[in-house]
């Protein structure tokens, strides 16, 4: 049974990589702004609620919604780069209660905070009045994979999702 589970997990991981690799570069009308392209130290993760069989899930993407995934997003960021979690178009997410590593209290000593200075009004979370921002410190250990959780509210439904953040070997 354990061998079958390991094999199935490997197959799902491989399919995810193949699908992600099949995504094409942004078209003439990208969903992200040209300001995102101007600063390669900025990574934006767009969040949108999704309902499957009456259960709330989180749809996430970083460039195009066609390359998005449900509940299990992996983003690669480097030291001294900034990650921003933004509300996607047509999202009904009202509030992000927290973004934090599973089992710890901080990302390498850093904590995501609400940035109310930047952002299109459609990208902010209405109750938080901003986007969540995390600056990866230069002390972050390289070649690390961090499982973190996002706790969010859609209408009166509270949901927790646990995607991944990877610091590559420099």
Beta strands, then each sheet from edge to edge (+ up, - down):
strand 1: 42-52
strand 2: 55-61
strand 3: 69-70
strand 4: 74-77
strand 5: 82-87
strand 6: 93-101
strand 7: 113-115
strand 8: 131-135
strand 9: 144-154
strand 10: 157-161
strand 11: 164-167
sheet 1: 3+ 2- 1+ 5+ 8- 7+
sheet 2: 4+ 11+ 9- 6+
sheet 3: 4+ 11+ 9- 10+
end
